[in-house]
Amino acid sequence: MDCECAEDSWVWLYGLLALVIPTALGTIMGCIKAGLQLAKVDDKVPPVFISLPPPITMITLAILGIILWADMEDTCTDFYGENHMQLLVL
């Protein structure tokens, strides 16, 4: 990356992960749910197996974001705050 702190902060990779992983997981879980309904076996699968993966994923990404933000140097925080505020909000 051409940004000063890109290699140290990993914020760009986190931004990509926070957008791609939940979207892909939602699509996959929707396809699985539709497949179970088409096969008429959705009553045999406990709902927790369909509803639990997205919250676990979001909690994991939140913890990763907190760790990355806590390890970011003050100069990087200032740089992203001035130039790329949406990355810090993400």
mmCIF file of the C-alpha atoms, coordinates in Angstrom:
data_MODEL
# 
_entry.id   MODEL 
# 
loop_
_atom_site.group_PDB 
_atom_site.id 
_atom_site.type_symbol 
_atom_site.label_atom_id 
_atom_site.label_alt_id 
_atom_site.label_comp_id 
_atom_site.label_asym_id 
_atom_site.label_entity_id 
_atom_site.label_seq_id 
_atom_site.pdbx_PDB_ins_code 
_atom_site.Cartn_x 
_atom_site.Cartn_y 
_atom_site.Cartn_z 
_atom_site.occupancy 
_atom_site.B_iso_or_equiv 
_atom_site.pdbx_formal_charge 
_atom_site.auth_seq_id 
_atom_site.auth_comp_id 
_atom_site.auth_asym_id 
_atom_site.auth_atom_id 
_atom_site.pdbx_PDB_model_num 
ATOM 1  C CA . MET A 1 1  ? 0.000   0.000   0.000  1.00 0.00 ? 1  MET A CA 1 
ATOM 2  C CA . ASP A 1 2  ? 1.099   3.526   -0.557 1.00 0.00 ? 2  ASP A CA 1 
ATOM 3  C CA . CYS A 1 3  ? -0.195  4.754   2.824  1.00 0.00 ? 3  CYS A CA 1 
ATOM 4  C CA . GLU A 1 4  ? 2.279   5.431   5.578  1.00 0.00 ? 4  GLU A CA 1 
ATOM 5  C CA . CYS A 1 5  ? 0.843   3.019   8.126  1.00 0.00 ? 5  CYS A CA 1 
ATOM 6  C CA . ALA A 1 6  ? -0.639  0.316   5.912  1.00 0.00 ? 6  ALA A CA 1 
ATOM 7  C CA . GLU A 1 7  ? 1.940   -2.341  6.737  1.00 0.00 ? 7  GLU A CA 1 
ATOM 8  C CA . ASP A 1 8  ? 1.865   -1.696  10.469 1.00 0.00 ? 8  ASP A CA 1 
ATOM 9  C CA . SER A 1 9  ? -1.875  -1.382  11.067 1.00 0.00 ? 9  SER A CA 1 
ATOM 10 C CA . TRP A 1 10 ? -3.481  -4.032  8.800  1.00 0.00 ? 10 TRP A CA 1 
ATOM 11 C CA . VAL A 1 11 ? -6.568  -1.814  8.688  1.00 0.00 ? 11 VAL A CA 1 
ATOM 12 C CA . TRP A 1 12 ? -7.063  -2.308  4.939  1.00 0.00 ? 12 TRP A CA 1 
ATOM 13 C CA . LEU A 1 13 ? -7.063  -6.094  5.310  1.00 0.00 ? 13 LEU A CA 1 
ATOM 14 C CA . TYR A 1 14 ? -9.485  -5.827  8.213  1.00 0.00 ? 14 TYR A CA 1 
ATOM 15 C CA . GLY A 1 15 ? -11.773 -3.646  6.105  1.00 0.00 ? 15 GLY A CA 1 
ATOM 16 C CA . LEU A 1 16 ? -11.775 -6.277  3.392  1.00 0.00 ? 16 LEU A CA 1 
ATOM 17 C CA . LEU A 1 17 ? -12.404 -9.088  5.891  1.00 0.00 ? 17 LEU A CA 1 
ATOM 18 C CA . ALA A 1 18 ? -15.229 -7.213  7.626  1.00 0.00 ? 18 ALA A CA 1 
ATOM 19 C CA . LEU A 1 19 ? -17.010 -6.719  4.311  1.00 0.00 ? 19 LEU A CA 1 
ATOM 20 C CA . VAL A 1 20 ? -16.354 -10.016 2.540  1.00 0.00 ? 20 VAL A CA 1 
ATOM 21 C CA . ILE A 1 21 ? -16.629 -12.656 5.263  1.00 0.00 ? 21 ILE A CA 1 
ATOM 22 C CA . PRO A 1 22 ? -20.098 -11.728 6.663  1.00 0.00 ? 22 PRO A CA 1 
ATOM 23 C CA . THR A 1 23 ? -21.482 -11.287 3.148  1.00 0.00 ? 23 THR A CA 1 
ATOM 24 C CA . ALA A 1 24 ? -20.123 -14.636 1.974  1.00 0.00 ? 24 ALA A CA 1 
ATOM 25 C CA . LEU A 1 25 ? -21.243 -16.382 5.164  1.00 0.00 ? 25 LEU A CA 1 
ATOM 26 C CA . GLY A 1 26 ? -24.753 -14.963 4.821  1.00 0.00 ? 26 GLY A CA 1 
ATOM 27 C CA . THR A 1 27 ? -24.946 -16.173 1.232  1.00 0.00 ? 27 THR A CA 1 
ATOM 28 C CA . ILE A 1 28 ? -23.705 -19.650 2.148  1.00 0.00 ? 28 ILE A CA 1 
ATOM 29 C CA . MET A 1 29 ? -26.066 -19.954 5.115  1.00 0.00 ? 29 MET A CA 1 
ATOM 30 C CA . GLY A 1 30 ? -28.982 -18.800 2.942  1.00 0.00 ? 30 GLY A CA 1 
ATOM 31 C CA . CYS A 1 31 ? -28.155 -21.450 0.348  1.00 0.00 ? 31 CYS A CA 1 
ATOM 32 C CA . ILE A 1 32 ? -27.904 -24.119 3.037  1.00 0.00 ? 32 ILE A CA 1 
ATOM 33 C CA . LYS A 1 33 ? -31.254 -23.098 4.514  1.00 0.00 ? 33 LYS A CA 1 
ATOM 34 C CA . ALA A 1 34 ? -32.888 -23.119 1.074  1.00 0.00 ? 34 ALA A CA 1 
ATOM 35 C CA . GLY A 1 35 ? -31.373 -26.529 0.330  1.00 0.00 ? 35 GLY A CA 1 
ATOM 36 C CA . LEU A 1 36 ? -32.689 -27.925 3.596  1.00 0.00 ? 36 LEU A CA 1 
ATOM 37 C CA . GLN A 1 37 ? -36.161 -26.600 2.811  1.00 0.00 ? 37 GLN A CA 1 
ATOM 38 C CA . LEU A 1 38 ? -36.077 -28.024 -0.714 1.00 0.00 ? 38 LEU A CA 1 
ATOM 39 C CA . ALA A 1 39 ? -35.041 -31.410 0.639  1.00 0.00 ? 39 ALA A CA 1 
ATOM 40 C CA . LYS A 1 40 ? -37.787 -31.133 3.274  1.00 0.00 ? 40 LYS A CA 1 
ATOM 41 C CA . VAL A 1 41 ? -35.368 -31.922 6.091  1.00 0.00 ? 41 VAL A CA 1 
ATOM 42 C CA . ASP A 1 42 ? -35.322 -28.481 7.701  1.00 0.00 ? 42 ASP A CA 1 
ATOM 43 C CA . ASP A 1 43 ? -37.361 -29.774 10.653 1.00 0.00 ? 43 ASP A CA 1 
ATOM 44 C CA . LYS A 1 44 ? -34.624 -32.338 11.429 1.00 0.00 ? 44 LYS A CA 1 
ATOM 45 C CA . VAL A 1 45 ? -31.837 -29.727 11.679 1.00 0.00 ? 45 VAL A CA 1 
ATOM 46 C CA . PRO A 1 46 ? -31.807 -27.687 14.895 1.00 0.00 ? 46 PRO A CA 1 
ATOM 47 C CA . PRO A 1 47 ? -32.228 -23.955 14.171 1.00 0.00 ? 47 PRO A CA 1 
ATOM 48 C CA . VAL A 1 48 ? -29.110 -23.168 16.198 1.00 0.00 ? 48 VAL A CA 1 
ATOM 49 C CA . PHE A 1 49 ? -26.918 -24.612 13.437 1.00 0.00 ? 49 PHE A CA 1 
ATOM 50 C CA . ILE A 1 50 ? -28.339 -22.084 10.997 1.00 0.00 ? 50 ILE A CA 1 
ATOM 51 C CA . SER A 1 51 ? -28.524 -19.060 13.303 1.00 0.00 ? 51 SER A CA 1 
ATOM 52 C CA . LEU A 1 52 ? -25.308 -19.385 15.336 1.00 0.00 ? 52 LEU A CA 1 
ATOM 53 C CA . PRO A 1 53 ? -22.459 -18.934 12.764 1.00 0.00 ? 53 PRO A CA 1 
ATOM 54 C CA . PRO A 1 54 ? -23.165 -15.265 11.849 1.00 0.00 ? 54 PRO A CA 1 
ATOM 55 C CA . PRO A 1 55 ? -23.041 -13.922 15.445 1.00 0.00 ? 55 PRO A CA 1 
ATOM 56 C CA . ILE A 1 56 ? -19.892 -15.933 16.171 1.00 0.00 ? 56 ILE A CA 1 
ATOM 57 C CA . THR A 1 57 ? -18.290 -14.488 13.045 1.00 0.00 ? 57 THR A CA 1 
ATOM 58 C CA . MET A 1 58 ? -19.231 -10.934 13.978 1.00 0.00 ? 58 MET A CA 1 
ATOM 59 C CA . ILE A 1 59 ? -17.931 -11.330 17.537 1.00 0.00 ? 59 ILE A CA 1 
ATOM 60 C CA . THR A 1 60 ? -14.661 -12.738 16.183 1.00 0.00 ? 60 THR A CA 1 
ATOM 61 C CA . LEU A 1 61 ? -14.285 -9.824  13.759 1.00 0.00 ? 61 LEU A CA 1 
ATOM 62 C CA . ALA A 1 62 ? -15.106 -7.345  16.534 1.00 0.00 ? 62 ALA A CA 1 
ATOM 63 C CA . ILE A 1 63 ? -12.403 -8.803  18.782 1.00 0.00 ? 63 ILE A CA 1 
ATOM 64 C CA . LEU A 1 64 ? -9.911  -8.722  15.905 1.00 0.00 ? 64 LEU A CA 1 
ATOM 65 C CA . GLY A 1 65 ? -10.806 -5.082  15.209 1.00 0.00 ? 65 GLY A CA 1 
ATOM 66 C CA . ILE A 1 66 ? -10.336 -4.124  18.854 1.00 0.00 ? 66 ILE A CA 1 
ATOM 67 C CA . ILE A 1 67 ? -6.942  -5.835  18.939 1.00 0.00 ? 67 ILE A CA 1 
ATOM 68 C CA . LEU A 1 68 ? -5.809  -4.148  15.719 1.00 0.00 ? 68 LEU A CA 1 
ATOM 69 C CA . TRP A 1 69 ? -7.031  -0.761  16.905 1.00 0.00 ? 69 TRP A CA 1 
ATOM 70 C CA . ALA A 1 70 ? -5.339  -1.144  20.313 1.00 0.00 ? 70 ALA A CA 1 
ATOM 71 C CA . ASP A 1 71 ? -2.014  -2.048  18.680 1.00 0.00 ? 71 ASP A CA 1 
ATOM 72 C CA . MET A 1 72 ? -2.128  0.883   16.234 1.00 0.00 ? 72 MET A CA 1 
ATOM 73 C CA . GLU A 1 73 ? 0.407   3.616   16.891 1.00 0.00 ? 73 GLU A CA 1 
ATOM 74 C CA . ASP A 1 74 ? -0.809  7.153   17.603 1.00 0.00 ? 74 ASP A CA 1 
ATOM 75 C CA . THR A 1 75 ? 0.691   8.471   14.359 1.00 0.00 ? 75 THR A CA 1 
ATOM 76 C CA . CYS A 1 76 ? -1.281  5.883   12.387 1.00 0.00 ? 76 CYS A CA 1 
ATOM 77 C CA . THR A 1 77 ? -4.475  6.728   14.253 1.00 0.00 ? 77 THR A CA 1 
ATOM 78 C CA . ASP A 1 78 ? -3.976  10.402  13.431 1.00 0.00 ? 78 ASP A CA 1 
ATOM 79 C CA . PHE A 1 79 ? -3.211  9.606   9.785  1.00 0.00 ? 79 PHE A CA 1 
ATOM 80 C CA . TYR A 1 80 ? -6.302  7.444   9.331  1.00 0.00 ? 80 TYR A CA 1 
ATOM 81 C CA . GLY A 1 81 ? -8.428  9.913   11.272 1.00 0.00 ? 81 GLY A CA 1 
ATOM 82 C CA . GLU A 1 82 ? -7.457  12.727  8.913  1.00 0.00 ? 82 GLU A CA 1 
ATOM 83 C CA . ASN A 1 83 ? -7.488  10.810  5.623  1.00 0.00 ? 83 ASN A CA 1 
ATOM 84 C CA . HIS A 1 84 ? -9.555  7.631   5.921  1.00 0.00 ? 84 HIS A CA 1 
ATOM 85 C CA . MET A 1 85 ? -12.019 8.062   8.776  1.00 0.00 ? 85 MET A CA 1 
ATOM 86 C CA . GLN A 1 86 ? -14.370 5.364   7.461  1.00 0.00 ? 86 GLN A CA 1 
ATOM 87 C CA . LEU A 1 87 ? -11.696 2.736   8.094  1.00 0.00 ? 87 LEU A CA 1 
ATOM 88 C CA . LEU A 1 88 ? -11.568 3.681   11.750 1.00 0.00 ? 88 LEU A CA 1 
ATOM 89 C CA . VAL A 1 89 ? -15.358 3.673   11.970 1.00 0.00 ? 89 VAL A CA 1 
ATOM 90 C CA . LEU A 1 90 ? -15.492 0.218   10.404 1.00 0.00 ? 90 LEU A CA 1 
# 
